[in-house]
């Protein structure tokens, strides 16, 4: 694959910057190229991206797996690969805007017993807000970096209109056609009330059935995903105007404003220790779930997602909560501490969460500590994992999880771009 050679050449200069800690280079290089090398299935005009050990394409994961390559979109081969991802994501949205994961080709095989039965194009039909947001974010970032507009086809336009329409419809979930039930599964894999989910009141926010972990929401308004949706509506408006669709741009902006107002009015709580913080989930009926999950969108990741300012007082207070024992999914062990998830074994820390924590920090000592943790806990595999035991990192989940590898690559390359990599590595080396 030609774009693999390009990416390898572009990252090669970082090897010299790692002289203070040369053992980082092989880990960084493997992780940075992992998505291109192992998960991208490219044909002219189309790029299908598997997650790694699951042969399906998640709209969220596929974006996160290639986002760190957008900086190289001035290269023709990298640009073609990325435009193929954008085109495939648009087709996925048009096939089923409520699905989270898709097959490369139609298949009657279904790994789950779901009602209603999804299309043969669909691997899984768990509705997650971020599934519609990530492709819009990727498309905007690609356009701004590459300066190209050929990807803004009639099919993309239709997919954009569809995504905005679903986010609008799910502001009133009681009137939504979406239902999801799964038989013979753990409770977090299905929705209550005949597939409708727990009751919600109108807030202006948009409803989500599932979290980015693919676990069911406890309450239907997932705050970090709503804040990301408000951000994605800015992407949608810019793309709509490029397509000459002023009405769609105005609709996207209106939805974004309504979601933001809904979060402001209903998505915050007063914590006795941390003050005003964002809840993880609310229902608009007075209930709030105080936690954070390492899967992105997360509360911790809001500045990374460009959905909140890192210096915003509410985000700062929320961050202190998330990185404390008050968050039921913040774990400490002998070799690591960080955010985990109810999706993985209790006590396990997520490398994605550690990368997010580092990328949303301005504290060089904190960043160095987190990068050292990532280097010390890959269990000699040379790759990141979904989660690991912070006392015994050789116990981990998912040996081939490309999203986590991409995040490690993104973290290190951002430090290089910010001119901070050598300083961080000197701190680690002592």
VENPE-V22210 format. One record per backbone hydrogen bond with DSSP energy under -0.5 kcal/mol. NH is the residue of the N-H (numbers start at 0). CO is the residue of the C=O. Records with the same first field share a line. If there is no record, write none. Layout:
NH->CO + CO
//
This chain:
3->0
4->0
5->1
6->2
7->3
8->4
9->5
10->6
11->7
13->10
14->11
15->12
16->12
17->13 + 14
18->15
20->17
21->18
23->20
24->21
25->21
26->22
27->23
28->24
29->25
30->26
31->27
32->28
33->29 + 30
36->32
37->33
38->34
39->34
40->38 + 47
41->39
42->45
45->42
46->83
47->40
49->38 + 47
50->53 + 55
51->53
52->399
55->53
56->101
57->55
58->99
61->57
62->58
63->59
64->60
65->61 + 62
66->62
68->65
69->65 + 66
71->68
72->69
74->71
78->74
79->75
80->76
81->77
82->78
83->79
84->80
85->81
86->82
87->83
88->84
89->85
90->86
91->87
92->88
93->89
94->90
95->91
98->95
99->123
100->123
101->56
102->120
106->119
113->111
114->180
121->118
122->100
123->100
126->124
127->125
130->127
131->127 + 128
132->128
133->129
134->130
135->131
136->132
137->133
138->134
139->135
140->136
141->137
142->138
143->139
144->140
145->141
146->142
151->148
152->150
156->152
157->153
158->154
159->155
160->156
161->157
162->158
163->159
164->160
165->161
166->162
167->163
168->164
169->165
170->167
171->168
172->169
174->171
175->172
179->194
180->114
182->112
188->185
189->186
190->179
194->190
195->191 + 192
196->191
200->282
203->204
206->169
207->219
208->126
209->126
210->214
213->210
215->187
216->208
220->281
221->219
222->220 + 279
223->279
225->221
226->222
227->223
228->224
229->225
230->226
231->227
232->228
233->229 + 230
234->230
235->231
236->232
237->233
238->234
239->235
240->236
241->237
242->238
243->240
244->239
245->243
248->244
249->245
250->246
251->247
252->248
253->249
254->250
255->251
256->252
257->253
258->254
259->255
260->256
261->257
262->258
263->259
264->260
265->261
266->262
268->276
270->268 + 274
274->270
276->268
278->266
279->288
280->288
281->220
282->286
288->280
289->287
290->288
293->339
301->298
304->300
305->302
306->301
307->301
311->308
315->311
316->312
317->313
318->314
319->315
320->316
321->317
322->318
323->320
326->320 + 323
327->325
329->326
330->328 + 337
332->335
334->389
337->330
339->328
343->340
347->344
348->387
349->338
350->384
353->349
354->350
355->351
356->352
357->353
358->354
359->355
360->357
363->361
366->362
367->363
368->364
369->365
370->366
371->367
372->368
373->369
374->370
375->371
376->372 + 373
380->377
385->396 + 397
386->396
387->348
388->391 + 394
389->346 + 387
394->391
395->393
396->386
400->383
401->50
403->400
404->400
405->401
406->402
407->403
408->404
409->405
410->406
411->407
412->408
413->409
414->410
415->411
416->412
417->413
418->415
419->414
420->414
423->419
424->420
425->421
426->422
427->423
428->424
429->425
//
